[in-house]
Every structure is written in C-alpha cells, then in structure tokens.
Amino acid sequence: MKRRIANTEAVKRSVERSTKASAQLERRNVPAGFVRSERVERFLLERRQRG
C-alpha cells in the first residue's frame, strides 16, 4: 500500500488547535489585545538570536 502524506495545512490547523487546547487546560491563555513590554520583547529577541 502506498503511503499517503497528510495535507500540510490540515496538520498546521491540528497543531494550532492542540496547542490552544493545551494552554487552556493549563490556564496559560493570553488575553486578547495583550501587548508585551519592551523589556520582554528584547529578552525574547536575544533568546531567538542565541538559539
């Protein structure tokens, strides 16, 4: 039987739903309209550049 590759968009949607559901279970939701502080943005930028 030939192996079938899943639709990339379907996989992406599934991952997004799963991540959102997991965050809700762990009470890690971010309120709509939330804006990170400058300090946090710099911290995250530095982490992305290192890794």
C-alpha positions, -999 to +999 in steps of 0.1 A: +000+000+000+013+034-009+020+058+019-002+090+019+012+123+030-012+145+050-022+179+038+003+204+053-025+229+061-045+203+079-016+193+100-009+230+108-045+236+119-044+205+140-013+216+158-028+251+164-059+235+179-040+212+201-017+239+214-046+262+222-065+234+240-033+225+260-029+262+270-065+264+281-061+233+303-030+247+319-046+282+323-019+298+302-043+319+279-031+353+268-059+379+268-069+395+235-051+428+229-023+419+253+010+438+245+044+427+257+066+452+274+098+465+257+119+446+282+102+413+274+105+419+237+142+425+240+146+393+261+128+372+236+147+387+207+180+378+224+169+343+230+159+338+194+193+351+182+212+327+205+193+296+197 
